[in-house]
Amino acid sequence: MKHPHKVDSKIHNPLSFFTLEEDATDKALISKIGDAKKAETSLADVSNLIWKQQFGQTGVLITDGSLNLFFVRDRKGLLRSVHVELLGRSWFIGSLPVNDDRRREKGSRVFHLTPVQ
């Protein structure tokens, strides 16, 4: 995994990201980040980044068909893996419960809270 990069999200949580250099499970990614609290972002963060690249222009989100991954809690408090992908001219957003067996592919970009210095 490459070194984290910071994202300027202006009004939302300060985010960082790294790109997977090998396949990994959601739980392995959360462990790499530190824990679920440090990994957790919000749907507002996801929406803000999509809005900034709504037409597929260059930015922090990957636009080549690879996944952008976020960890977000649903209204029941369940941590979910939210994947965002540009397909053609439209953004596809899906989510699944964090599952230790599901592997995320090399090249996916993982977003998380920026550690406080």
N, C-alpha and C positions, 0 to 999 in steps of 0.2 A: 504494500500500500504506500502510495506517495505521501509526502508531507502534507498536512492540512493547509488549505488556502482559506483566507477570510473572504466573506461575502458582505458587501455593503447593502444591508436590507432597510436602511433608513428608519422606518417607524416600527419595525418589528424586532424580533429577537436577533441578536448578533449571531450569524451562522458561519460555520467553516465547512469545508468539504475535503474529501480525498477520493481518489479514483482507485478502484480495485485493480490490483496487479495479478490477482488470482481469484478463482471462485471462492465464495465464502457463504456461510449461513447467516441468517439474521442475528441469531444469538452470538455468533462469533464476531459480527460487526459491532454489536452493542458492547461486548466485552472489550473490543479494541478501543472503542470510544471511552470506555471507563465503566459506565453503568447506564441503566435505562433513563435515569434522570438527566444525565449529560447528553444522551442521544435524542431525547424527546424534543421535537419541534412542534409547530402548530399548523393547522390548515391555513391560517392567515399568512404564515411564512411561505407556504407552498404557493398560495394564490398570488402573493406579491411577486414572487420570482417568475411565475408564468405570465403575469400581466406585463412585466418588463420585457418579456420575449414573446409576446402573444402572436407575432407573425413569423416566429422562427428565427429572428435575428440573433446574432452572436451575443453571448452572455455567459453566465455561470452554469446554466442548465445545458446539458448535452443535447444536441439536436440531430445527431447522426443515427438515431434509432436505438441507441443504448439507453439503459434505464437511469433515471435520477431517483434516488431512494431517500425517503424521510421516515422517521418514526414518530407517529402521532397517536395520542389517546382518543378513543371514541367516547361518546357520551356516557357509556357504561364503565369507563375507566380502563378498558382493554387496550393495551399497546398494540398498534397495528403498523405494518410495513406499508407505506404508501409509495407506489411507483408511478412516476410521471415520465411519459415518453411522447416525443413528437412523431406522429405518423402522418406522412404527407404534409398537409397544411393545418392539421388539427392536433391539439394536445389530448392525449389519452391519460386518464387518471384512474387508478385502481388501488384497492387496499385489501390486505389479507392479515389475519392475526399473525403475530410473530411466531414463527414455527422453526424449530431447530433443524428440521430436515430439508427445508427449501434452500437451494443454493442460488446465490446471486452471481451473475457472470462477470468475469474479468471485463474491465472497461466501464462497469457501472460506476456512477458517481454517488457517494454517500454524504448526505448533509446532516449536520448535528450542531448543537449549541457551541459557540466559541467559548473555550475555557476562560474564566476570569483570571487576569494576570495579577 
